[in-house]
């Protein structure tokens, strides 16, 4: 018995030793495939210009792809954009003419100084073409000057500048702002506005929501600057509850929103007391809210696109102008928020979710359009409805915060109140217009008088 055990033990050790040798050999092979020095050099902390992730891109790839001009390295090899290269050279020539003694050599020398920091801004790029950086940055700086009519007599690009604006707002088509700023300073005249203010003037003339200029620091790129402008003046909200006792009561558990046609719902509940009994809330759409007695109003005095209020049955929403570029701009701002670690709150993501809940069909868009909340420049209302129904695809949210949590809760509570529905039904059916209301009142008075007459006749006959 002892002998048998000894033989079994030795036999079991042979394949074990062989396995260890195989693993060591395999590890050596892996070392050749993966350079450990490369692992030590990896860093993403400075990356600010990203490639849009597949979850967002697959919903509408065209919204993240330039159509006229390639800016930066990501779309440089797209042959469909080659026709713009000659215009970039024309803008470079005009840039050099702004200051005596300025030439390509001195500009390239300046780009070399900035190249290392600029390279760190891009995702997964090993090198950056210095000439490309100079051409693209000079084009952007001069195009901004041109659009702000600083020198209207020497326009180079006479086509509608909105087409270029659309491409310059793409996340993958950005340039480090510190490079643009440096080139602008090299040719800035004494009374010229700061570059940030120039950009603000230009943005305000072409987009459908307000921007407000003030001295802003630490700008990463033009899209980031648009994001900062758009988020100025926003009313700060507490996103984790109303009181200390209710901090977790309305905690939002929203991990992935509207992916691949999943029913869009927000789950709220007390996770400590009822971990398996979350309430599933879905904010009613505009039509349902209206049928429950909610009124809608556009408030042009609001300082931000995101200042949406719900008080005592009135939902106030700033006007949004929807045109051909609205989806592209919103999607790229959402992509920037989704892929940037330091952006909190993520206003555009939350706004997209709110509007998607509010709009389910062209009927909802028609209602909001009649109230001045949506200005539809696309054509049919169903196009606007489709825009907002798809814009949330692939958007992931922080489960602990949601900017419109209180508006969701108030809207749901309002619709749950049977009195509100009854009064809304009474108003819509019997007081929808002055004539209908007058007829209703007349009928009520007639019924009262008839009842009185019947009572008097009955009491008289009894006597």
C-alpha positions, 0 to 999 in steps of 0.5 A: 500500500505504501509502495503504491502511494509512492509510485502514484506521488512520483507519477503525479509530479512528472506532468506538474514539473513539465507544466511549470517548464511550459509556463516559464517558456510561455512567459518568455514568449509573452515577454517578447510580445509585450515590451514591459518598458512600454507598460511603464510609459503608458499614461492617459492623464493628459489626454483631452482629445479622444476618439469617440467610443463605439457605443456612441459612434454606432448610433450615428457615425456621421455625427462624429466624422468631418465632411469638409476639413480634417483638423488634427491627426485622426482624419488626416488620411481621409482622401475626401478632405484633401481639397481643403489643403490648398485653403489651409496654405492660403490661410497660412500665407495670410497668417504670416503676412500679419507680422513683419519678419514672421516666416514658416521657419520661425513658426515651425520652431515654435511648433517644435517647442509645443509638440511634446505637450500637444502629442500628450493631448491625443489618444493613442498617438505615437507622433505628431506631424509638425507641419500638419500642426502648423497648417491646421492651427493657422487655418483655425486661427485665421478662420476665426478672425475671418468669421468675426470680420476682423478683416472683412476685405480679405476673405478667403473662404466665401462659402457659408462658415456654418459648414466649417463650424460643424467640423470644428466642433467634432471631438475627433477634430480638435487641436490643443487650445494652448497651441492656437493661443500661442499662434494667435499671440504671435500675430495679435495687434494691441487692440485685438480681442482675446482669442476666447472672446473672439470664439465666443462672438463666433459661437454666439452667431451660429449655434442655437443656444446661448453662450456667455463670454468671461475670462476662462482658464485651462481651455483644452480645445474649442469643443471644451470652450463651447462646453464651458460657455454653455454651462455658465450661469447654470442653477446649482442643484443638490443631486443626492436628496432633499434633506439629510434624512432622505439622502438615499431615498431618491438615489438614481440607479441609471447605468446605461441609458436607452441602449438598443431599444431597451425601455428607458426607465429610471429606477429609484428606491431606498437601497438600504431598506428595500434593496430588491424593491426599487420603484421604476419611474418613467417620466411621462412625455409632454402629451401625457403631462399635458393631459394631466394638467401640466402647462409648458412655458418658454422662458427666454430670461433663463441664462442657460439651456439647462435651466428647466423648472417644474413648479405647481404644474408649470414646466418651464424650458428654455427654447432650443433651435433645432437645425441640421447641425444640432444633433452633431453638436449635441452628440459631440458635447455628450461624447466629450462629457462621457470620455472626460474624467473631470467633467461634473455634472454632465449637463448635456448627457442629463439634458439629452435624457430629459428631452428623450423622456419628454419627447416620444413622438411628433405629437410631443414635439408639436406641443412643445413647438406651439409653446415656443420651447422648440424651434424646428428648422428641420422640417417635420416634427417627427425628425426632431422626435427621432433626433431626441429618441436616438441621441441617448443611445450608448450614453452611460450615467453616474448612478449617484447623480442626475441633474433633473432628478427633482423635475422627474419626481415632481412630474411623476407625483403630479400625474399620480394625483387623481385630482390633477387628472380630473381637473385637466379632463374637465378643463380640456372637455368643458373649458377648452375655449371661451365659447365652450366654457360659456356653454358649459356654465350656461348648462350648469346654470340651467340644470341648477334652475331646473333643479330648483324649479322641480324642488319648488314644484314638489314642495308646493304640491305637498302643501 
